[in-house]
Amino acid sequence: MVGRESHVGFTTNPHALSESIVRLARQQTATTRTEIAEATAAGKSIITQRVAELVGAGILIDEGTAASTGGRAPRALRFNRGGALLIGVEINAARIDVVATDFTGTIVLQTSEEHDVRDGPVATLARVIDLIDRVKHALPPGSPPVLGVGVGLPGPVDFTAGSMVSPPSLPAWNAYPFRARLARALGTEVWVDNDVNAMVVGERALDDDRSLQNVIVVNIGLGIGAGLFIDGRLYRGSDGGAGDIGHVAYGDSNVPCFCGKTGCLSTIAGGVALTEMARSHAGGSESAILGEVVRRAGRLTLHEVADAVALGDPFCIGIVAEAGRQIGRVISLMVGVLNPSLVILAGELCVDSDVLLTAVRTSVIAHAPTIASRALEIRNSRLGTWSGAIGAAQMCIDELLTADRIRSWVESGGRAFAEAPAVVAPAVSARPVH
């Protein structure tokens, strides 16, 4: 039974009450009409009416009687997590990942394609539209409807405008109306955010401990960025630039950065820097494993560096460990300021090896204030390189399940969600196929 102390706030707005009911059912905080009435401080009759509307729209499922604690057994409710699909897209420097998921984040279909984001927003938009169309057409007959599309972009984003804001390495993307153009092409609602912010959403949504309120995700790709979930909310900053740690001037380095400054963290510890260092040693005596990896792949990217680390290449292990130590020192500053309970490392260097993780963890413990780090957990992402795409899909949920949208679904008299899940999800691979 849910006690009075858990009130989510009663309101006379019936659709705001419906939003609260859906949230309670999603979180499994209250699963019967009686529990919902206690959690919201609303009368049982109005709860019964709102629940009937939500069941009619397919958003909630009436599962029949629940266990009785005395008297007539109550009827249990659950959120229809598999009754609709979401599509998530992550666009990074060298690849586009697309997933279709249910409302739990379980992947139904996934696809990936190599793409150079420097080709510009128009070319990238065309590839995203094509990949989404492929995913939609590959869904089995009878699949639930796709209700929204989320996109993670590789740079600072104005969430309201749905466009990137002065991305240091991608000037052609500045203010390009990516969300509006994609929504027009698809005829579906679209939300756009920074790719690392999407990762934070994905990691939290699929983590066993949903109570975590202060989480930082650090993505180490060609550049370095952080997503911040602080006091239970995604923190974007005043202009969408929060967490852009790759362009923080660090140490005494005078290496020029493509942002126009010198000594940025990305220039000494980002994927571009690591790939250049590896390229100068590929095939040498201290990097024979990397040489073999490059020979088989026919190229040298961060993916090959990660493979060489996993296979035990001494040179690649050394440069990744040093990068981890430098990244860890910057993370230690964030830990001292924000005091998170969890730091998650994401990106290809964190999939098949703990080299980067060990170096980051050691550096943070050595440099962060003890009071802020003594209970801190630092670990690799459990979603592999799909965390951004999964998070982009999950990002849609809070935007979809609002009072106004629930009102439109209820007033339309139709079913927003399918009656039952129609798709069985395959296993998720850790890495996109190259």
N, C-alpha and C positions, 0 to 999 in steps of 0.2 A: 504494500500500500504506500502511496506517495504522501508524505506529510505536508502540512500547511507551509512549512518553511521553504518548500520547493516551488512556490508560486511563480509562474512565468509572467504574471501580470494580467489581470482581467481587463477587458475593454468592451465597451458597448458596440464597437465596430464588429459585425459578425464575421467579416472576412479576415480581419486581423486575428480574431479568435481561431478561425480555421487554420491560419498560418501557424499559430501556436500549437494547435492539435497535431498538425502534420509534423512539426519539429519534434514534439514529444514522441510521436510514433516512430519517426526516423531514428531517434536516439534511444528508443526502447526504454525511455524514462517512465512512461505511463502507457499501458497496453490495454486497459479496459476503460469503459465510459466513466466508472466511478473514480478511477485513478486520475483520469484526465480532468474531471470536475474538481477534484481536490487540488490538482496541480495548477489549475487556472483560476480557482475561486469562482467559477461560473456555475450556474444552476444545472442540474442534471437534464432538465427538459431542453434547454438551449444546446447543451452538449449533444444530446441525442439527435437533435435536428441537424446540427453542423456535421456530425459524423455520418448521418444518412446521406447528406449532400456529397461528402468526400468519397464515400463508398460508391455512390452513383456515378461519380466522375472517374472512378477507377483508381483514385489516388491512394485510398486505404482499402484493405481487404478485411472483411469480417470472417474470422476463422472459427466461429462457433464458441462453445462454452470453454471457459478457462477453469483452472482449479478453484474450488470454492473454499473459503475460509469460514463458512457457516452461512446457512440460508441458501437462497437460489444462486446457482453458479453464474458468474458474470460472463459476458461475451468478450472474447479477446479480439484485438485489432492489430494489424501490422501494416506498415508502409509497403506499398507495392513496388519494391525495389527493382524488380525485373520487368515492370510493365511499360517501360519506355527506354529508349537508348539515347546516348550522348556521343558526340564525336569530339575527340581531342586531337589537336595538331601541335607538334613542337617543330619550330623552324630554328635550326641552329646554323652555324657557319657553313657546314658541309653536307647537311642532310635534312630531310623532312620526314618526320615520323607521324603516322596517323593511326589512331585506334578508335574503334567503336566499343563503348562500355555500357554496362547497366549502371544503375544509381549506386551500386556498391563499389564501383571501380573495377569490377571484373571485366577483363578484356574478352570481347566476343570475336572481333576481327582486328587484324593489325597489318600494316604495310609500311614500307620504308623505301626511300629513294634518295640517292646521292644528289645533292644540289648545292651549288655555290650561291650563297645569299648575296654575294657581291654582284650577281647578275641583275639585281635591282628588284623593286617591289612588284612591277608589272609582270615580269617573267616568273617570279616566285608565286604570285597570286594565281597565275595560270596553272602552275604545277600543283598547287594546293587544291584548286577546284577539281582538277583531273583525278588526283588521289582520293579525294572525298567521294567523287562520283563512283570510282572503282569500288570503294568500300561499301557504299550504299547498294550498288548492283550485286555485290557478292553476298549480301545478307540473304539467308534462306527465306523462302516464301512464308508468310505469316509472322515475320519478325515484328516486334513492337515498333512504334513510330519513333523517329529521331526528333527530339524536341529542341535540341540546341547544339551549337558548335562552339568550342573554346579553342583559342589559339595562343600559344606562347611564342613571343618574338624575342630575338637575341639582342636586346638593348632596352634602355629606359622607355617606358610606355605611359602615355596619358590614358588612363583606364576609361575615363569619361568619353574622350574623343575617339578612342580605339585606334591610336596611331603612335608611332615611335616619336620620341622627342630628342632631337640632337644626338643621335647615336654616334659616338666618336669615330668609328671605323666605317660607318655606312651612311654618308651624307645624303645619298639619293633617297633614303628611307624617311628622312625627316618630314613629319607632318603628312605623310602619305596616308589617305583614309582607308587603311587596309580593312578594318571591320566593316565599314559601309559598303565597300566594293564587294567583299566576300558575301555579305548578307544579301546584297542585291542579286548576285549570281546564283546563290543557292536557294533563295526564297525561304531561308531559315534564320532564326535569331542567332547572332554571333556575339561573343565576348572575347576581348583581346587583352592580354597582359604580358608582362615580362616573363621570359621562360623560367627564370629561377623562382619567381613568385608562384608560377604554376606548379613547380616541383614541391614547394612547401605545402601547397594544398593537397597534392597527391600523396605525399608522405604522411601527412596527418590523417587523411581520410582512411588510409589503409593500415595505419599503425594500430596495434592491439590496445595501446593506452590512449583512448580518445580524450583523456583529461589533460593532456599536455597543453599548456597555455603559452609557453615561451620556447620557441624552436627556431633554430637557424639552419638553413640548408646552404651549403657552399658548393657551387658547381665549378669544377675545374675542366674546362673545355679548351678551345683555342684561346679564350680569355678566362677571366675569373670573376664570378659574381656571387652575391649572397641574397637569399630570400629570407625575410624576417617575419616571424609570426610572434607578436608580442602582446601579452595580456589578452590572449584569446582572439586577436584580430591580425589579419594580414596588414603589415605596415609598408606602405608604398612611399611615404615621404611627401613633401609639399609638391614636388614636380615629377613624381614617378622615378626618381633617381636613387632611392634608398637602397643600400647594399651594393653599390657599384665599386666594390673594393679593388677590382683589378686596375683601376685608374687612380689609386692612392699612391702618391710618391713614397717610395720606401727605401730606407738605407741611404747609402752614398752612391748608388748607381746613377750613371749619367747616360744610360742607354736611351735613345730616342723612342718614343711611343707614337703609334699612329694617331693618338688623340691630340698630338701637338706638344705634349709635355715630355719630360725626361724622367727616368727612374721609376716608372709605374711598376707595381707588383707584377702585372702580366708580362712585362718585358724580361723578367728573370725567372718566373715560375709558371707562366701560362703555357698552353699547348703549343703555340707558335714558337715560343722560345725553346721549349723542350724538343720539338721536332727539328729545329735548326741545329741544336747541339747534337742530336742523334745523327743527323744527316752527315755531319762532318766526321763521324766516327764509324759509320756503317761499313761493315766488312773489315775493319781493322782488327788487330789481334785481341784487343780488349772488348770487342763487340761482335764476335763471330756469330752469336745467336741472332742478333739483330740483322746482320748481313744475310743470313739464311731466310729470316722472315721476310725481308725486303725482296730477296730473289724470288720467293714463292708468290708474293703479293704483286710484284711488279711496280711498287710504289712505296713511299714512306710518308705516312701521316701519323697523327696521334694514335690511331687505331693500332698501327704496327708497333709503335713504342710501347703501348699497353701490352700487346702480345709478347713482346720481347721481355718485358718485366716479369710477366707471368711464367715465362719459360726459363727465367733465371739469368738473363743477360747482365753481366756485372756493371757495364757502363750505364745502361738504361736504369738499372736499380739505383745506381749512385746519383744520377741527375734527378730522378723522381723523388728520392729521399731528401735531397737538398731542397728541391722545390717545396716539399712538404714542410720542412723546417721553416722556410720563409713564410709560407702561407699560414702556418701555425702561429707565428709571431703576430701576424695581423689579426687572426682570429682571436688571439688572447686579448687584444685590445677591445674587440667586440664583446668578449665574455665579461671583461671588467666593467664595461658600460651597461650592457643589457642583461647580464646574469641569466642566460638561458639554462634550461634543464637538459637540453639535448641539442647537439650539433651533428648534422648529417652531411657527409661528403658524397657528392654525386659526380657523374661523368665516367668516361671510359676507363680512366686510371683506377677507378674504385670498384670495378666489376669482378675481376679475376685475381686480384692481388691485394694484400694488406700493407704493401710497402709505403704507399702514401699515407694511409691511415695511421700507421705506427709512428711515422715521422711527425705528422700533425699533432697527434695526441701527446707525444713526448714534449714537443715545443710548447703546446698550450699549457700543460701542467707546469712546465718550467717558468713560464712568463706571466700567466694570468694570476690575478689576486687569489689567494687561497680561499677566501670566503665565497668567491664566485665560481670556483672550479672544483671544490672538494666533492660535490655531489654530481658534477657534470658528466653526462654520458656523451661520448663521441663515437660514432659508428658510420660505416658505409651505408649507402642507400640499399634498401631491400627490394627496390623495383628496377634495379639495373639502369640502363639508359632509356627506359620507357617512362621514367617518373614524370618528365615534363609533359608528355602527351596524355598520360593518365590524369595528371593534375589539371591540365587544361580542360579535360572533359568534366572532372569533378567541380571545376570552377563555375560551371553553368548552374549547378544545383541551387545554390543560394539565390541566384538571379531568377531562376524559374519558379521556385516555390515561395513567391511573395503573395501578400494579401490581394493585390490587384490582379495578378495572374490567376490565382485560385478563383477569384470572383468571376473572371471571364470564362473559365472552364465550367464552373457551376452554372452560370447563367446561360451558357450556350446549350445546355441540356445534353451534350454529348459526352463521350468518354475521352478524357485526355490521355489515359493510360490503357494499354491492352489488358485483357482480363487475366492473363497469366504469362509468365516468361515463355518465349517460344524458341529460345536459342540456348544451346549448351556451349559454354566457352571452352576453347582449347587451352592447353598449357601456354604460359607466357614465356617466351625466350628472353634471356637477359639482355641480349644485344640485337639491334636491328641487323638484318642481313646486308652485307656489303656486296 
